Amino acid sequence: MIKLYEIKFVDDKRIQQELSGILNHSIDILRTTRRSLLASAYQTENRRKMSNKLFKENHPTKIKEKDFLWACFSSEQTIRNELLFRSFYVRKMIYQEEKNILIVDLTYEKSRLWLELEEN
């Protein structure tokens, strides 16, 4: 059975605030970011499956806690018309019957080092 992913943010308001400085105001920032992170989650899972097949290994392929996901924003979505990436950290995973909910947060905060992620 295929499990679906759902993206939720630790703090929607902070994500909205931080990304509003780089993304156009005409787009829905949270929705666009969720879509990009979903694409990243499925691509990561597919890469892991291909790697297992290629190297004849049996490593886990599903996204799990403490994984990193990358949100990609096209040049049409950004203020400076540049392709931008933002990394997100999977803080928590909630398993439900038909989906896995990934609770994610930005990996960089101005007040903290990204190395402190595991302490929270």
Biopython code that builds the backbone (N, CA, C, O; Angstrom):
import numpy as np
from Bio.PDB.StructureBuilder import StructureBuilder

atoms = [
    (1, "MET", "N", (0.826, -1.172, 0.000)),
    (1, "MET", "CA", (0.000, 0.000, 0.000)),
    (1, "MET", "C", (0.884, 1.254, 0.000)),
    (1, "MET", "O", (1.847, 1.340, 0.762)),
    (2, "ILE", "N", (0.557, 2.207, -0.844)),
    (2, "ILE", "CA", (1.328, 3.446, -0.932)),
    (2, "ILE", "C", (0.862, 4.402, 0.156)),
    (2, "ILE", "O", (-0.333, 4.653, 0.315)),
    (3, "LYS", "N", (1.809, 4.919, 0.889)),
    (3, "LYS", "CA", (1.501, 5.916, 1.914)),
    (3, "LYS", "C", (1.687, 7.305, 1.326)),
    (3, "LYS", "O", (2.669, 7.571, 0.633)),
    (4, "LEU", "N", (0.760, 8.165, 1.600)),
    (4, "LEU", "CA", (0.848, 9.545, 1.143)),
    (4, "LEU", "C", (1.488, 10.398, 2.223)),
    (4, "LEU", "O", (1.364, 10.113, 3.415)),
    (5, "TYR", "N", (2.169, 11.440, 1.794)),
    (5, "TYR", "CA", (2.753, 12.390, 2.731)),
    (5, "TYR", "C", (1.876, 13.633, 2.814)),
    (5, "TYR", "O", (1.232, 14.030, 1.843)),
    (6, "GLU", "N", (1.868, 14.226, 3.981)),
    (6, "GLU", "CA", (1.229, 15.522, 4.180)),
    (6, "GLU", "C", (2.236, 16.386, 4.933)),
    (6, "GLU", "O", (2.889, 15.914, 5.863)),
    (7, "ILE", "N", (2.359, 17.630, 4.539)),
    (7, "ILE", "CA", (3.324, 18.543, 5.155)),
    (7, "ILE", "C", (2.599, 19.499, 6.095)),
    (7, "ILE", "O", (1.603, 20.121, 5.727)),
    (8, "LYS", "N", (3.116, 19.604, 7.310)),
    (8, "LYS", "CA", (2.641, 20.610, 8.262)),
    (8, "LYS", "C", (3.873, 21.315, 8.808)),
    (8, "LYS", "O", (4.935, 20.713, 8.965)),
    (9, "PHE", "N", (3.712, 22.601, 9.095)),
    (9, "PHE", "CA", (4.827, 23.394, 9.614)),
    (9, "PHE", "C", (4.734, 23.512, 11.132)),
    (9, "PHE", "O", (3.640, 23.529, 11.696)),
    (10, "VAL", "N", (5.885, 23.593, 11.784)),
    (10, "VAL", "CA", (5.924, 23.801, 13.227)),
    (10, "VAL", "C", (5.278, 25.145, 13.553)),
    (10, "VAL", "O", (4.508, 25.253, 14.507)),
    (11, "ASP", "N", (5.593, 26.173, 12.757)),
    (11, "ASP", "CA", (5.058, 27.520, 12.979)),
    (11, "ASP", "C", (4.740, 28.168, 11.631)),
    (11, "ASP", "O", (5.628, 28.708, 10.971)),
    (12, "ASP", "N", (3.475, 28.111, 11.230)),
    (12, "ASP", "CA", (3.060, 28.672, 9.940)),
    (12, "ASP", "C", (3.408, 30.155, 9.812)),
    (12, "ASP", "O", (3.857, 30.613, 8.761)),
    (13, "LYS", "N", (3.197, 30.884, 10.883)),
    (13, "LYS", "CA", (3.409, 32.335, 10.836)),
    (13, "LYS", "C", (4.882, 32.672, 10.580)),
    (13, "LYS", "O", (5.191, 33.576, 9.804)),
    (14, "ARG", "N", (5.775, 31.948, 11.230)),
    (14, "ARG", "CA", (7.212, 32.209, 11.046)),
    (14, "ARG", "C", (7.664, 31.836, 9.644)),
    (14, "ARG", "O", (8.481, 32.541, 9.052)),
    (15, "ILE", "N", (7.149, 30.749, 9.106)),
    (15, "ILE", "CA", (7.484, 30.343, 7.739)),
    (15, "ILE", "C", (7.010, 31.423, 6.770)),
    (15, "ILE", "O", (7.747, 31.848, 5.881)),
    (16, "GLN", "N", (5.775, 31.856, 6.959)),
    (16, "GLN", "CA", (5.191, 32.902, 6.108)),
    (16, "GLN", "C", (6.049, 34.167, 6.173)),
    (16, "GLN", "O", (6.350, 34.783, 5.151)),
    (17, "GLN", "N", (6.428, 34.535, 7.376)),
    (17, "GLN", "CA", (7.210, 35.761, 7.580)),
    (17, "GLN", "C", (8.590, 35.669, 6.929)),
    (17, "GLN", "O", (9.013, 36.587, 6.227)),
    (18, "GLU", "N", (9.276, 34.575, 7.163)),
    (18, "GLU", "CA", (10.639, 34.441, 6.641)),
    (18, "GLU", "C", (10.661, 34.334, 5.113)),
    (18, "GLU", "O", (11.504, 34.951, 4.463)),
    (19, "LEU", "N", (9.744, 33.559, 4.541)),
    (19, "LEU", "CA", (9.755, 33.359, 3.099)),
    (19, "LEU", "C", (9.154, 34.530, 2.334)),
    (19, "LEU", "O", (9.360, 34.652, 1.127)),
    (20, "SER", "N", (8.417, 35.387, 3.018)),
    (20, "SER", "CA", (7.848, 36.554, 2.335)),
    (20, "SER", "C", (8.939, 37.516, 1.868)),
    (20, "SER", "O", (8.702, 38.341, 0.985)),
    (21, "GLY", "N", (10.122, 37.416, 2.449)),
    (21, "GLY", "CA", (11.236, 38.251, 2.033)),
    (21, "GLY", "C", (11.895, 37.788, 0.739)),
    (21, "GLY", "O", (12.644, 38.544, 0.121)),
    (22, "ILE", "N", (11.622, 36.556, 0.324)),
    (22, "ILE", "CA", (12.253, 36.053, -0.899)),
    (22, "ILE", "C", (11.249, 35.690, -1.992)),
    (22, "ILE", "O", (11.613, 35.608, -3.165)),
    (23, "LEU", "N", (9.980, 35.470, -1.610)),
    (23, "LEU", "CA", (8.975, 35.052, -2.588)),
    (23, "LEU", "C", (8.046, 36.203, -2.958)),
    (23, "LEU", "O", (7.807, 37.108, -2.157)),
    (24, "ASN", "N", (7.530, 36.155, -4.180)),
    (24, "ASN", "CA", (6.591, 37.171, -4.640)),
    (24, "ASN", "C", (5.355, 37.192, -3.745)),
    (24, "ASN", "O", (4.928, 36.160, -3.229)),
    (25, "HIS", "N", (4.801, 38.363, -3.575)),
    (25, "HIS", "CA", (3.639, 38.517, -2.715)),
    (25, "HIS", "C", (2.362, 38.026, -3.375)),
    (25, "HIS", "O", (1.336, 37.889, -2.709)),
    (26, "SER", "N", (2.409, 37.763, -4.663)),
    (26, "SER", "CA", (1.221, 37.318, -5.391)),
    (26, "SER", "C", (0.955, 35.824, -5.245)),
    (26, "SER", "O", (-0.094, 35.345, -5.675)),
    (27, "ILE", "N", (1.886, 35.078, -4.647)),
    (27, "ILE", "CA", (1.682, 33.639, -4.500)),
    (27, "ILE", "C", (1.330, 33.298, -3.056)),
    (27, "ILE", "O", (1.660, 34.042, -2.133)),
    (28, "ASP", "N", (0.663, 32.174, -2.876)),
    (28, "ASP", "CA", (0.354, 31.656, -1.542)),
    (28, "ASP", "C", (1.610, 30.942, -1.037)),
    (28, "ASP", "O", (1.921, 29.836, -1.477)),
    (29, "ILE", "N", (2.311, 31.568, -0.131)),
    (29, "ILE", "CA", (3.620, 31.094, 0.311)),
    (29, "ILE", "C", (3.544, 29.710, 0.950)),
    (29, "ILE", "O", (4.334, 28.831, 0.606)),
    (30, "LEU", "N", (2.611, 29.505, 1.870)),
    (30, "LEU", "CA", (2.529, 28.223, 2.567)),
    (30, "LEU", "C", (2.146, 27.093, 1.615)),
    (30, "LEU", "O", (2.715, 26.004, 1.680)),
    (31, "ARG", "N", (1.197, 27.347, 0.745)),
    (31, "ARG", "CA", (0.757, 26.319, -0.210)),
    (31, "ARG", "C", (1.886, 25.954, -1.179)),
    (31, "ARG", "O", (2.132, 24.778, -1.448)),
    (32, "THR", "N", (2.564, 26.975, -1.696)),
    (32, "THR", "CA", (3.670, 26.752, -2.629)),
    (32, "THR", "C", (4.803, 25.976, -1.959)),
    (32, "THR", "O", (5.389, 25.078, -2.564)),
    (33, "THR", "N", (5.105, 26.322, -0.721)),
    (33, "THR", "CA", (6.173, 25.644, 0.014)),
    (33, "THR", "C", (5.793, 24.195, 0.302)),
    (33, "THR", "O", (6.623, 23.295, 0.168)),
    (34, "ARG", "N", (4.548, 23.968, 0.694)),
    (34, "ARG", "CA", (4.089, 22.588, 0.935)),
    (34, "ARG", "C", (4.218, 21.737, -0.330)),
    (34, "ARG", "O", (4.688, 20.600, -0.276)),
    (35, "ARG", "N", (3.804, 22.290, -1.454)),
    (35, "ARG", "CA", (3.906, 21.549, -2.725)),
    (35, "ARG", "C", (5.352, 21.199, -3.051)),
    (35, "ARG", "O", (5.654, 20.081, -3.469)),
    (36, "SER", "N", (6.232, 22.158, -2.855)),
    (36, "SER", "CA", (7.641, 21.927, -3.149)),
    (36, "SER", "C", (8.230, 20.868, -2.209)),
    (36, "SER", "O", (9.020, 20.026, -2.637)),
    (37, "LEU", "N", (7.848, 20.913, -0.949)),
    (37, "LEU", "CA", (8.348, 19.918, 0.008)),
    (37, "LEU", "C", (7.777, 18.530, -0.268)),
    (37, "LEU", "O", (8.467, 17.529, -0.074)),
    (38, "LEU", "N", (6.541, 18.460, -0.711)),
    (38, "LEU", "CA", (5.963, 17.167, -1.092)),
    (38, "LEU", "C", (6.726, 16.566, -2.268)),
    (38, "LEU", "O", (7.048, 15.378, -2.270)),
    (39, "ALA", "N", (7.007, 17.390, -3.253)),
    (39, "ALA", "CA", (7.786, 16.919, -4.405)),
    (39, "ALA", "C", (9.153, 16.424, -3.938)),
    (39, "ALA", "O", (9.636, 15.393, -4.406)),
    (40, "SER", "N", (9.768, 17.150, -3.026)),
    (40, "SER", "CA", (11.073, 16.757, -2.494)),
    (40, "SER", "C", (10.994, 15.418, -1.755)),
    (40, "SER", "O", (11.878, 14.574, -1.901)),
    (41, "ALA", "N", (9.946, 15.225, -0.969)),
    (41, "ALA", "CA", (9.785, 13.976, -0.212)),
    (41, "ALA", "C", (9.654, 12.783, -1.151)),
    (41, "ALA", "O", (10.309, 11.760, -0.954)),
    (42, "TYR", "N", (8.809, 12.913, -2.172)),
    (42, "TYR", "CA", (8.622, 11.799, -3.109)),
    (42, "TYR", "C", (9.874, 11.551, -3.955)),
    (42, "TYR", "O", (10.201, 10.403, -4.257)),
    (43, "GLN", "N", (10.572, 12.621, -4.337)),
    (43, "GLN", "CA", (11.807, 12.461, -5.103)),
    (43, "GLN", "C", (12.889, 11.777, -4.265)),
    (43, "GLN", "O", (13.632, 10.935, -4.768)),
    (44, "THR", "N", (12.971, 12.143, -2.993)),
    (44, "THR", "CA", (13.947, 11.516, -2.098)),
    (44, "THR", "C", (13.656, 10.028, -1.953)),
    (44, "THR", "O", (14.566, 9.199, -2.001)),
    (45, "GLU", "N", (12.393, 9.701, -1.776)),
    (45, "GLU", "CA", (11.999, 8.299, -1.657)),
    (45, "GLU", "C", (12.340, 7.526, -2.935)),
    (45, "GLU", "O", (12.851, 6.408, -2.868)),
    (46, "ASN", "N", (12.061, 8.113, -4.081)),
    (46, "ASN", "CA", (12.382, 7.461, -5.360)),
    (46, "ASN", "C", (13.884, 7.277, -5.548)),
    (46, "ASN", "O", (14.323, 6.235, -6.034)),
    (47, "ARG", "N", (14.673, 8.274, -5.169)),
    (47, "ARG", "CA", (16.141, 8.151, -5.266)),
    (47, "ARG", "C", (16.645, 7.014, -4.389)),
    (47, "ARG", "O", (17.523, 6.252, -4.793)),
    (48, "ARG", "N", (16.090, 6.902, -3.197)),
    (48, "ARG", "CA", (16.508, 5.830, -2.290)),
    (48, "ARG", "C", (16.143, 4.454, -2.857)),
    (48, "ARG", "O", (16.918, 3.505, -2.744)),
    (49, "LYS", "N", (14.972, 4.355, -3.459)),
    (49, "LYS", "CA", (14.563, 3.083, -4.074)),
    (49, "LYS", "C", (15.496, 2.708, -5.217)),
    (49, "LYS", "O", (15.918, 1.558, -5.331)),
    (50, "MET", "N", (15.817, 3.687, -6.063)),
    (50, "MET", "CA", (16.722, 3.426, -7.185)),
    (50, "MET", "C", (18.112, 3.046, -6.700)),
    (50, "MET", "O", (18.747, 2.159, -7.272)),
    (51, "SER", "N", (18.586, 3.699, -5.667)),
    (51, "SER", "CA", (19.896, 3.394, -5.104)),
    (51, "SER", "C", (19.918, 1.969, -4.543)),
    (51, "SER", "O", (20.881, 1.232, -4.755)),
    (52, "ASN", "N", (18.866, 1.587, -3.832)),
    (52, "ASN", "CA", (18.780, 0.218, -3.311)),
    (52, "ASN", "C", (18.824, -0.803, -4.441)),
    (52, "ASN", "O", (19.505, -1.825, -4.348)),
    (53, "LYS", "N", (18.094, -0.513, -5.500)),
    (53, "LYS", "CA", (18.037, -1.442, -6.633)),
    (53, "LYS", "C", (19.395, -1.520, -7.337)),
    (53, "LYS", "O", (19.873, -2.607, -7.662)),
    (54, "LEU", "N", (20.002, -0.370, -7.565)),
    (54, "LEU", "CA", (21.277, -0.312, -8.263)),
    (54, "LEU", "C", (22.387, -1.028, -7.496)),
    (54, "LEU", "O", (23.176, -1.775, -8.075)),
    (55, "PHE", "N", (22.436, -0.789, -6.180)),
    (55, "PHE", "CA", (23.510, -1.365, -5.367)),
    (55, "PHE", "C", (23.103, -2.659, -4.661)),
    (55, "PHE", "O", (23.857, -3.198, -3.851)),
    (56, "LYS", "N", (21.907, -3.147, -4.977)),
    (56, "LYS", "CA", (21.391, -4.386, -4.389)),
    (56, "LYS", "C", (21.455, -4.340, -2.862)),
    (56, "LYS", "O", (21.942, -5.260, -2.205)),
    (57, "GLU", "N", (20.946, -3.234, -2.333)),
    (57, "GLU", "CA", (20.901, -3.028, -0.886)),
    (57, "GLU", "C", (19.435, -2.969, -0.446)),
    (57, "GLU", "O", (18.520, -2.977, -1.269)),
    (58, "ASN", "N", (19.245, -2.911, 0.854)),
    (58, "ASN", "CA", (17.893, -2.882, 1.381)),
    (58, "ASN", "C", (17.773, -1.838, 2.496)),
    (58, "ASN", "O", (17.340, -2.156, 3.603)),
    (59, "HIS", "N", (18.151, -0.612, 2.204)),
    (59, "HIS", "CA", (18.046, 0.476, 3.172)),
    (59, "HIS", "C", (16.621, 1.023, 3.173)),
    (59, "HIS", "O", (15.921, 0.922, 2.165)),
    (60, "PRO", "N", (16.186, 1.601, 4.288)),
    (60, "PRO", "CA", (14.846, 2.208, 4.319)),
    (60, "PRO", "C", (14.731, 3.326, 3.275)),
    (60, "PRO", "O", (15.680, 4.073, 3.042)),
    (61, "THR", "N", (13.570, 3.422, 2.663)),
    (61, "THR", "CA", (13.376, 4.437, 1.621)),
    (61, "THR", "C", (12.442, 5.551, 2.054)),
    (61, "THR", "O", (12.479, 6.636, 1.474)),
    (62, "LYS", "N", (11.612, 5.319, 3.049)),
    (62, "LYS", "CA", (10.624, 6.312, 3.475)),
    (62, "LYS", "C", (11.302, 7.497, 4.163)),
    (62, "LYS", "O", (12.374, 7.361, 4.754)),
    (63, "ILE", "N", (10.670, 8.633, 4.075)),
    (63, "ILE", "CA", (11.129, 9.817, 4.800)),
    (63, "ILE", "C", (10.890, 9.571, 6.286)),
    (63, "ILE", "O", (9.870, 9.002, 6.674)),
    (64, "LYS", "N", (11.826, 10.000, 7.101)),
    (64, "LYS", "CA", (11.707, 9.776, 8.542)),
    (64, "LYS", "C", (12.120, 11.033, 9.303)),
    (64, "LYS", "O", (12.588, 12.007, 8.714)),
    (65, "GLU", "N", (11.939, 10.993, 10.603)),
    (65, "GLU", "CA", (12.367, 12.112, 11.431)),
    (65, "GLU", "C", (13.867, 12.356, 11.248)),
    (65, "GLU", "O", (14.637, 11.422, 11.026)),
    (66, "LYS", "N", (14.257, 13.604, 11.344)),
    (66, "LYS", "CA", (15.646, 14.059, 11.213)),
    (66, "LYS", "C", (16.150, 14.076, 9.773)),
    (66, "LYS", "O", (17.333, 14.325, 9.539)),
    (67, "ASP", "N", (15.273, 13.816, 8.809)),
    (67, "ASP", "CA", (15.648, 13.966, 7.399)),
    (67, "ASP", "C", (15.564, 15.437, 7.015)),
    (67, "ASP", "O", (14.897, 16.234, 7.675)),
    (68, "PHE", "N", (16.250, 15.774, 5.942)),
    (68, "PHE", "CA", (16.172, 17.119, 5.385)),
    (68, "PHE", "C", (15.410, 17.061, 4.065)),
    (68, "PHE", "O", (15.589, 16.135, 3.275)),
    (69, "LEU", "N", (14.567, 18.051, 3.838)),
    (69, "LEU", "CA", (13.866, 18.199, 2.569)),
    (69, "LEU", "C", (14.195, 19.577, 2.017)),
    (69, "LEU", "O", (14.391, 20.528, 2.773)),
    (70, "TRP", "N", (14.253, 19.676, 0.704)),
    (70, "TRP", "CA", (14.598, 20.936, 0.056)),
    (70, "TRP", "C", (13.405, 21.462, -0.729)),
    (70, "TRP", "O", (12.857, 20.774, -1.590)),
    (71, "ALA", "N", (13.016, 22.683, -0.421)),
    (71, "ALA", "CA", (11.960, 23.349, -1.186)),
    (71, "ALA", "C", (12.640, 24.152, -2.289)),
    (71, "ALA", "O", (13.544, 24.945, -2.029)),
    (72, "CYS", "N", (12.200, 23.939, -3.504)),
    (72, "CYS", "CA", (12.748, 24.647, -4.656)),
    (72, "CYS", "C", (11.725, 25.672, -5.124)),
    (72, "CYS", "O", (10.558, 25.344, -5.336)),
    (73, "PHE", "N", (12.164, 26.904, -5.284)),
    (73, "PHE", "CA", (11.293, 27.980, -5.751)),
    (73, "PHE", "C", (11.823, 28.477, -7.092)),
    (73, "PHE", "O", (12.980, 28.882, -7.203)),
    (74, "SER", "N", (10.972, 28.441, -8.096)),
    (74, "SER", "CA", (11.384, 28.839, -9.443)),
    (74, "SER", "C", (11.632, 30.344, -9.510)),
    (74, "SER", "O", (11.228, 31.094, -8.621)),
    (75, "SER", "N", (12.291, 30.765, -10.561)),
    (75, "SER", "CA", (12.596, 32.191, -10.724)),
    (75, "SER", "C", (11.323, 33.025, -10.852)),
    (75, "SER", "O", (11.326, 34.205, -10.501)),
    (76, "GLU", "N", (10.241, 32.435, -11.346)),
    (76, "GLU", "CA", (8.974, 33.172, -11.456)),
    (76, "GLU", "C", (8.342, 33.408, -10.092)),
    (76, "GLU", "O", (7.515, 34.309, -9.948)),
    (77, "GLN", "N", (8.711, 32.623, -9.092)),
    (77, "GLN", "CA", (8.117, 32.738, -7.766)),
    (77, "GLN", "C", (8.896, 33.656, -6.833)),
    (77, "GLN", "O", (8.377, 34.049, -5.788)),
    (78, "THR", "N", (10.120, 34.004, -7.185)),
    (78, "THR", "CA", (10.964, 34.776, -6.269)),
    (78, "THR", "C", (11.026, 36.246, -6.654)),
    (78, "THR", "O", (10.838, 36.611, -7.814)),
    (79, "ILE", "N", (11.287, 37.065, -5.676)),
    (79, "ILE", "CA", (11.337, 38.513, -5.872)),
    (79, "ILE", "C", (12.459, 38.902, -6.831)),
    (79, "ILE", "O", (12.266, 39.761, -7.692)),
    (80, "ARG", "N", (13.620, 38.284, -6.690)),
    (80, "ARG", "CA", (14.778, 38.642, -7.525)),
    (80, "ARG", "C", (14.867, 37.826, -8.814)),
    (80, "ARG", "O", (15.874, 37.888, -9.519)),
    (81, "ASN", "N", (13.827, 37.069, -9.121)),
    (81, "ASN", "CA", (13.799, 36.225, -10.320)),
    (81, "ASN", "C", (14.980, 35.258, -10.384)),
    (81, "ASN", "O", (15.600, 35.079, -11.433)),
    (82, "GLU", "N", (15.276, 34.642, -9.243)),
    (82, "GLU", "CA", (16.352, 33.654, -9.143)),
    (82, "GLU", "C", (15.761, 32.325, -8.678)),
    (82, "GLU", "O", (14.763, 32.298, -7.957)),
    (83, "LEU", "N", (16.372, 31.250, -9.088)),
    (83, "LEU", "CA", (16.015, 29.936, -8.577)),
    (83, "LEU", "C", (16.582, 29.831, -7.165)),
    (83, "LEU", "O", (17.782, 30.017, -6.962)),
    (84, "LEU", "N", (15.724, 29.534, -6.189)),
    (84, "LEU", "CA", (16.175, 29.462, -4.804)),
    (84, "LEU", "C", (15.763, 28.142, -4.162)),
    (84, "LEU", "O", (14.737, 27.556, -4.506)),
    (85, "PHE", "N", (16.593, 27.689, -3.218)),
    (85, "PHE", "CA", (16.307, 26.488, -2.441)),
    (85, "PHE", "C", (16.309, 26.864, -0.967)),
    (85, "PHE", "O", (17.119, 27.681, -0.527)),
    (86, "ARG", "N", (15.403, 26.265, -0.208)),
    (86, "ARG", "CA", (15.413, 26.406, 1.249)),
    (86, "ARG", "C", (15.331, 25.012, 1.845)),
    (86, "ARG", "O", (14.539, 24.184, 1.394)),
    (87, "SER", "N", (16.132, 24.758, 2.839)),
    (87, "SER", "CA", (16.114, 23.442, 3.463)),
    (87, "SER", "C", (15.183, 23.437, 4.675)),
    (87, "SER", "O", (15.059, 24.423, 5.401)),
    (88, "PHE", "N", (14.544, 22.301, 4.858)),
    (88, "PHE", "CA", (13.626, 22.099, 5.968)),
    (88, "PHE", "C", (14.009, 20.809, 6.673)),
    (88, "PHE", "O", (14.487, 19.863, 6.048)),
    (89, "TYR", "N", (13.796, 20.784, 7.962)),
    (89, "TYR", "CA", (14.159, 19.667, 8.820)),
    (89, "TYR", "C", (12.875, 18.961, 9.267)),
    (89, "TYR", "O", (11.947, 19.615, 9.745)),
    (90, "VAL", "N", (12.815, 17.655, 9.118)),
    (90, "VAL", "CA", (11.644, 16.904, 9.565)),
    (90, "VAL", "C", (11.791, 16.668, 11.066)),
    (90, "VAL", "O", (12.556, 15.806, 11.499)),
    (91, "ARG", "N", (11.054, 17.440, 11.842)),
    (91, "ARG", "CA", (11.136, 17.349, 13.298)),
    (91, "ARG", "C", (10.372, 16.154, 13.848)),
    (91, "ARG", "O", (10.807, 15.512, 14.803)),
    (92, "LYS", "N", (9.233, 15.865, 13.236)),
    (92, "LYS", "CA", (8.375, 14.819, 13.773)),
    (92, "LYS", "C", (7.601, 14.163, 12.637)),
    (92, "LYS", "O", (7.311, 14.792, 11.619)),
    (93, "MET", "N", (7.277, 12.913, 12.826)),
    (93, "MET", "CA", (6.484, 12.187, 11.844)),
    (93, "MET", "C", (5.308, 11.552, 12.567)),
    (93, "MET", "O", (5.477, 10.855, 13.567)),
    (94, "ILE", "N", (4.118, 11.802, 12.047)),
    (94, "ILE", "CA", (2.912, 11.220, 12.632)),
    (94, "ILE", "C", (2.346, 10.245, 11.619)),
    (94, "ILE", "O", (2.061, 10.615, 10.480)),
    (95, "TYR", "N", (2.185, 9.004, 12.034)),
    (95, "TYR", "CA", (1.668, 7.968, 11.146)),
    (95, "TYR", "C", (0.163, 7.867, 11.316)),
    (95, "TYR", "O", (-0.342, 7.733, 12.430)),
    (96, "GLN", "N", (-0.542, 7.932, 10.207)),
    (96, "GLN", "CA", (-1.974, 7.712, 10.197)),
    (96, "GLN", "C", (-2.277, 6.590, 9.228)),
    (96, "GLN", "O", (-1.386, 6.113, 8.525)),
    (97, "GLU", "N", (-3.516, 6.171, 9.188)),
    (97, "GLU", "CA", (-3.886, 5.016, 8.380)),
    (97, "GLU", "C", (-3.489, 5.155, 6.919)),
    (97, "GLU", "O", (-2.908, 4.227, 6.357)),
    (98, "GLU", "N", (-3.784, 6.289, 6.287)),
    (98, "GLU", "CA", (-3.527, 6.445, 4.856)),
    (98, "GLU", "C", (-2.423, 7.424, 4.517)),
    (98, "GLU", "O", (-2.082, 7.591, 3.346)),
    (99, "LYS", "N", (-1.856, 8.077, 5.526)),
    (99, "LYS", "CA", (-0.825, 9.072, 5.225)),
    (99, "LYS", "C", (0.154, 9.226, 6.373)),
    (99, "LYS", "O", (-0.121, 8.865, 7.517)),
    (100, "ASN", "N", (1.295, 9.771, 6.027)),
    (100, "ASN", "CA", (2.324, 10.129, 6.999)),
    (100, "ASN", "C", (2.392, 11.645, 7.035)),
    (100, "ASN", "O", (2.598, 12.286, 6.005)),
    (101, "ILE", "N", (2.220, 12.217, 8.209)),
    (101, "ILE", "CA", (2.275, 13.670, 8.352)),
    (101, "ILE", "C", (3.681, 14.042, 8.786)),
    (101, "ILE", "O", (4.163, 13.599, 9.829)),
    (102, "LEU", "N", (4.337, 14.869, 7.966)),
    (102, "LEU", "CA", (5.688, 15.341, 8.267)),
    (102, "LEU", "C", (5.578, 16.727, 8.886)),
    (102, "LEU", "O", (5.082, 17.656, 8.248)),
    (103, "ILE", "N", (6.035, 16.870, 10.111)),
    (103, "ILE", "CA", (6.068, 18.171, 10.781)),
    (103, "ILE", "C", (7.452, 18.743, 10.527)),
    (103, "ILE", "O", (8.447, 18.218, 11.025)),
    (104, "VAL", "N", (7.517, 19.834, 9.742)),
    (104, "VAL", "CA", (8.806, 20.373, 9.301)),
    (104, "VAL", "C", (9.015, 21.797, 9.804)),
    (104, "VAL", "O", (8.069, 22.503, 10.154)),
    (105, "ASP", "N", (10.265, 22.188, 9.828)),
    (105, "ASP", "CA", (10.659, 23.534, 10.238)),
    (105, "ASP", "C", (11.860, 23.952, 9.396)),
    (105, "ASP", "O", (12.605, 23.104, 8.906)),
    (106, "LEU", "N", (12.043, 25.237, 9.233)),
    (106, "LEU", "CA", (13.232, 25.732, 8.534)),
    (106, "LEU", "C", (14.484, 25.284, 9.272)),
    (106, "LEU", "O", (14.485, 25.199, 10.500)),
    (107, "THR", "N", (15.534, 25.003, 8.542)),
    (107, "THR", "CA", (16.769, 24.543, 9.190)),
    (107, "THR", "C", (17.626, 25.694, 9.684)),
    (107, "THR", "O", (18.559, 25.482, 10.458)),
    (108, "TYR", "N", (17.327, 26.896, 9.253)),
    (108, "TYR", "CA", (18.153, 28.022, 9.651)),
    (108, "TYR", "C", (17.278, 29.087, 10.293)),
    (108, "TYR", "O", (16.278, 29.526, 9.724)),
    (109, "GLU", "N", (17.676, 29.486, 11.480)),
    (109, "GLU", "CA", (17.044, 30.619, 12.136)),
    (109, "GLU", "C", (18.149, 31.591, 12.482)),
    (109, "GLU", "O", (19.256, 31.180, 12.828)),
    (110, "LYS", "N", (17.863, 32.859, 12.393)),
    (110, "LYS", "CA", (18.904, 33.856, 12.643)),
    (110, "LYS", "C", (19.426, 33.774, 14.075)),
    (110, "LYS", "O", (20.580, 34.116, 14.333)),
    (111, "SER", "N", (18.590, 33.324, 15.002)),
    (111, "SER", "CA", (18.998, 33.299, 16.400)),
    (111, "SER", "C", (19.686, 31.999, 16.816)),
    (111, "SER", "O", (20.206, 31.911, 17.928)),
    (112, "ARG", "N", (19.699, 30.988, 15.942)),
    (112, "ARG", "CA", (20.273, 29.698, 16.310)),
    (112, "ARG", "C", (21.152, 29.139, 15.203)),
    (112, "ARG", "O", (21.028, 29.520, 14.039)),
    (113, "LEU", "N", (22.023, 28.248, 15.576)),
    (113, "LEU", "CA", (22.805, 27.508, 14.602)),
    (113, "LEU", "C", (22.013, 26.279, 14.173)),
    (113, "LEU", "O", (21.281, 25.700, 14.975)),
    (114, "TRP", "N", (22.152, 25.888, 12.938)),
    (114, "TRP", "CA", (21.413, 24.710, 12.470)),
    (114, "TRP", "C", (21.855, 23.441, 13.167)),
    (114, "TRP", "O", (21.127, 22.448, 13.169)),
    (115, "LEU", "N", (23.040, 23.458, 13.759)),
    (115, "LEU", "CA", (23.540, 22.287, 14.467)),
    (115, "LEU", "C", (22.732, 21.984, 15.722)),
    (115, "LEU", "O", (22.791, 20.865, 16.233)),
    (116, "GLU", "N", (21.982, 22.951, 16.225)),
    (116, "GLU", "CA", (21.193, 22.781, 17.436)),
    (116, "GLU", "C", (19.827, 22.183, 17.173)),
    (116, "GLU", "O", (19.012, 22.115, 18.093)),
    (117, "LEU", "N", (19.544, 21.749, 15.966)),
    (117, "LEU", "CA", (18.217, 21.251, 15.618)),
    (117, "LEU", "C", (17.785, 20.059, 16.479)),
    (117, "LEU", "O", (16.630, 19.986, 16.899)),
    (118, "GLU", "N", (18.677, 19.158, 16.733)),
    (118, "GLU", "CA", (18.315, 17.942, 17.437)),
    (118, "GLU", "C", (17.997, 18.186, 18.908)),
    (118, "GLU", "O", (17.388, 17.328, 19.548)),
    (119, "GLU", "N", (18.387, 19.313, 19.452)),
    (119, "GLU", "CA", (18.124, 19.604, 20.848)),
    (119, "GLU", "C", (16.676, 19.998, 21.100)),
    (119, "GLU", "O", (16.199, 19.902, 22.231)),
    (120, "ASN", "N", (15.971, 20.441, 20.060)),
    (120, "ASN", "CA", (14.584, 20.917, 20.234)),
    (120, "ASN", "C", (13.584, 19.831, 20.065)),
    (120, "ASN", "O", (12.383, 20.074, 20.181)),
]
sb = StructureBuilder()
sb.init_structure("model")
sb.init_model(0)
sb.init_chain("A")
sb.init_seg("    ")
for serial, (resi, resn, name, xyz) in enumerate(atoms, 1):
    if name == "N":
        sb.init_residue(resn, " ", resi, " ")
    sb.init_atom(name, np.array(xyz, "f"), 0.0, 1.0, " ", f" {name:<3s}", serial, name[0])
structure = sb.get_structure()
